[in-house]
């Protein structure tokens, strides 16, 4: 049995907050402008009338009330409807590295480690900043860390899959301490002109120090890991370097984040509940002995349904399943780590589950115990 721990975590999010009311006001203004501009085509049936959104619709559909974003002005500008960002450039740090370093410094401080203690850096994200060089190597250099570093991508399970890789590297003897960083700058890839998508994501970053035999007072021992993937097109993005050379051209809108929400809900909820239930059974742990379920912050209804299936009870204590989605929105792969970081005041011996699920479909569940 390996004594490998989550020794500390850190989170970062931007200062810019957008409420549902602000987002809806912008979206509905865009809709009114669109419908007026295309009035004749709408009347003859060539173009569909765009419907308004509402704060009530957003909260009922997702449980989201606010989100933090890298650029508020561009998102709310009806002539733009997307954040303003700069291209990647060798003359400055990438936005992923900037946010990653801020989160990493907090995680390292909580874990009680310095750059000299770290043997590797793994960056896992749903939205790659660039093809190469790896953002992990960029961060490694900025923090003065020796050893090795690499990027990986598994959609909204990138954070937990990266923690799993860190565990495996330590268990195999490659490293003793690994810094896992998960920058999720999602808003540049959101279609803010689409009623069913414009409210979903916020921007954020999380970092985790995974360490063998940690002495941190914040440490949680990793008891078990369970991973699962199965192919699905229900969450998809076709954006890549191939687009430039493609002979079958697609619009930017067609290349962006897209999902069939109803199918995802129907497929993923029972899949995740079954995976966690079987994992607990394998480890002889009663679900009622789990003190926290830190689940992927995809959707409030999904989170509650998954928890109720595992517990066999619809009336569970809401503190058992933290939902920072209300404040931060869907944070892609770092949602479960935000839930963990903000709600892990457990006593020694208490157990919890960190679980992500997303495009792929991919699922990773990690059982931890406070030491």
N, C-alpha and C positions, 0 to 999 in steps of 0.2 A: 504494500500500500504506500503510495507516494504522499508526502506531506507538501502539497502545493496549494498556495493560497492566492486569493485576491487580496493583496496587501493594502491597496488604496485605490480610490477613484477620484476623478476630477471632471467637472463639466464646465462648458463655456456656451454662452448664447449671446446674440447681439443686443444692443441697447434699444433698437427700434421695435416697438410693440404696435401691432395692428389689431384692433378689435373687430368683431364680426360686423358691427354697425358701420365702421369705416370701410371695411372691405365691400360690404353690400352696397353702400352708397356709390363707391367707385364703379363697381360692376354694373349696377343698374343704370348709371349715367352712360356707361359704354353701350349697354343694350339699347337705350333710347336713341343714342346717336346712330347705332347700326341700323335699327329698324326704320328710322327716318330716312337715312341715306339710301336704303334699299326698299323703300315703300312700294314702288311700282312692281318690283320682282316678287315681293312678298304677296302683294294682292293678286298677281297672276299665277302664284303657286311655284315659281321658279326657285325661291328661297324661303326657308321656314322662318317664321317669326321667332325671334329670340325671347325667351321668358325671363322675367325678373327673378332674383334670388331674395332671400330674407334671412335675418338672424335666426328666426325660429326654425326655418328649414335646416340651416347649418347645424344648430345645436341638437335638433332631433335626429338628424342623420349621422352625426359624428361625435357629439359630446364636446366639441371644440368651441371655446369662447374667445380666445386670443391666440396669437402666435408672434414669435420674435423673428425678425427678418434682417438680412444684411443691407437692404435698401428699401425704405418705405416709400419714398417719393416716386420712384419709377414704377413700383407696383400699383400705386393708386392713381397714376397719371393715365387718363383714358386714351391718350394718344400713344401710349407706350405699353402699359399693362405687363411689365416685367421689370425686375430690378436692374439697376445700372451696375455693371461690373467691368473689369479690365481683362483683356486677354492675358494668358500666361506669358511671362517674359523672364528671361534669364537675369535681368537686372534687378529683380525684386523677389521677395518671398511669395510663394503662392498663397492664396487665401486659405487653402487647406492646411498649409504648414503654419500660417499665422494662428489660426484657431486651434490647431493641434498642439502647438507649443504652449499656449495659454492653459489648455486643459491638462496637458502633461505635467506642467509645473505644479498644478494643484494635486494631481494624483501622486506625484513623487513626494511632495511635502507630507501628504497624509500617510503614505507608506513608510516615510522616514528613510528614503534612499536618495542618492545623488546620481548624476550622470555616470560617475565612475563605477557605480554598482550595477549598471544595466549592460546586459550582454547582447540585446537585440531589440529592434523596433519593428513592429508589424502595424501597418496602416490598413484597416478594413473599412470600406465605404460603399455606398450604393451609387455614388456619382464620382467617377474618377476625374481628377483635375486635368490630367493629360496622360498620354501613353507612356512617356519616359522623359527624363529619369524619374524613378520612383519618388513619390512624396515622402515615403518612409526614410529614404536615404537623405533627402533634403533636411528633414527634421533631425535625423541622426547627426548630421554635420553641424547643424545650428546648436544642438544641445551638447556637442562634444562627446558623443557616445561612441565607443569602439564596438567591434563585433560586426554584425550584419543587420540588414534591414530590407524589407520588401513590402509591396502593396498586394492587396487581394480584394476581390469583389464577389459577394454572394447576395446581392440585393439587400433587403431589409434584415437579413440574418448575418450581415458582414461583421457586426460587432461580436456576437457570440461565437461565430465560426473562428474569428481571429483569436479570441480568448482560448478556444479549444486548441488552436495551433500552438499558442504560447505554452499551454499545459503540455502538449505533446513534445515540444522542443525541450522543455525542462525535464520531463520524464525520461527522455532518451539520452540526456546528458549533454545536449548541445549548449544549454544555457542554464543559469540559475535564476536570473531575473530578466523578465521581458516586459517592455513597455508597449502596450497596445493602444493605438490611437484611432479614433473613428470620427473624422470630420464629415458632417452631413450638410452640405450647402445645397439644399434642394430647390429653393425658390427660382433659380435661373431656368429650371427645367419644368416649371409648372405653367400650364396654360390658364392664365388668369382671366381669359375670356370664355371659359367653359364653366357652366353653372355647377356641374357635378364634381369639378376638380379644383376650382379656384381657391377653396378654403382649406384644403387638406394639410399642406406642409408648412413647417417652420424651419429655420436654420439653427444648427447647434453642433456641438462637438463634445465627445466624451473621451476620457483616457483611463486606462486601467493598468496598474502594476501587478503582474502575475509573478509570484516568487516562491522559491523552494524554502521551506522552513522559516517563514516570515516571523519576525518578532513584533510586527506592527500591532498596536492596540486596536486597530480598525480591521484586522484580518478576518477573512472568512475562508475556511478550508473548502476546497473543491472536492465534493464527495463523488460525484458521478457526472458524466456527459453523455448525451444521446443526440445523435444527428440523423436527419432524414431529408432526402430530396426526391422530388418527382416532377417531371416536366409538365409545364402548363403555360399557355399563352395568355392567360387571364390577367397577368400583370406583365407589361412588356414595354420596352423602348427599343427602337431600331436605329438610334443615333450612333454613328461610329465613323471611323476614317474611310469606310467603304462608300459613304454617301457621295463623296466628291467624284468618284469614278463610276458610280452606278448609272446604268443606261435606263433603268426604270425609275425615273425621278419621283421623289416624294416631297411634299411640302414640309416645312419645319414642324407644323402642327401634327402631321402624320408621324413624325419621327420622335415626338416627345413622349413623356410618361403617359401611359394609357392603361386602364384597368376595367374589367367587367366586375363591378363591385358586388352584384348579386351572386355571381358564380363564386367569387373569392370567398364571400361570407359562407356560402353553402358548403364549399369544399374544405376550407381551412379550419373552421371552428371544430368540427368533429375530428379532423386529423390531428390538431394540436392537443386537444383534450385526451384523445386516445394515446398519443405518444407520451404525454406527461404521466397519465395514469399507469401505463405499463412500466415506465421508468421507476415510479414510486413503488409499484408492486415488486419489481425486481430487487429493489433495495430494502424491501420490508419496511417501508415507511407509510404510515396511514396518512392520507391527504389532510386529515384534521390535525396532524402534527406539524404541518407546514405553517410557519408563522407569517410568511409573506410570499405572494406570487408577484414577481416583478416581470410583467408581460410586455411584449411589444405593443407600443401605443399606436395601433392602427386605427382603432375605432372603438368608442365606448361600448357599443352594443356587443361587439366581438369579444372584448375583454371580459365583460360580465357573463356572456354565454359560456365561454371557455371555462371560467372559474366555476360556474354553477354545475357544469358537466363533471368536472373533476371532483368537486365536493359533494355532488348529489344533493345540492340544496340551493334554491334560488335566493334564500334570505340570509346570505352570509354577511359578516361584518365588512362594510366597505373599506375599512382600514387594512383588511387582509390583502386587498388588491389595489395598490396605489394607481392613480390615473392622472399623471401630470399632463396628459393630452389636453385636459381642460384649459390649462394655461399656455402650453407650448405648441399645441397642435401635434400632428404626426411628425416625428423626428427621424423617419426612416430607421436605420439600423441602431441608432443610439437611444431610442425610446425606452427600452428595457433598462439600460444603464442609467438613464435619468431617473426612472422609477426607483432603482436600487440606490443611487447616490443620495436622493432626497428623502428616502424612507427606509433606512436600514438600522434603526435603533433597537436592535435585538439583544437579548441576553446570551451569555455563553451557553452553547448547546442548542440554541434555537436554529431551526433550519428554514431555508427559503429556496425558491426556484427562480432563476433568471432564464427567461425563454423568449426567443424571437421567432418570427415567421414572416415570410414574404415571397417575393418573386422567385420563381423556380419550379414548383414551390420548394422553399427551403425552410427547415425548422431545426433549431438547436436549443436544447434544454439543459441547463446546468444546475445541479443541486449543490447548495453550499451550506456550511454550518458555521455559525459565529464561534470563534475560539476565545 
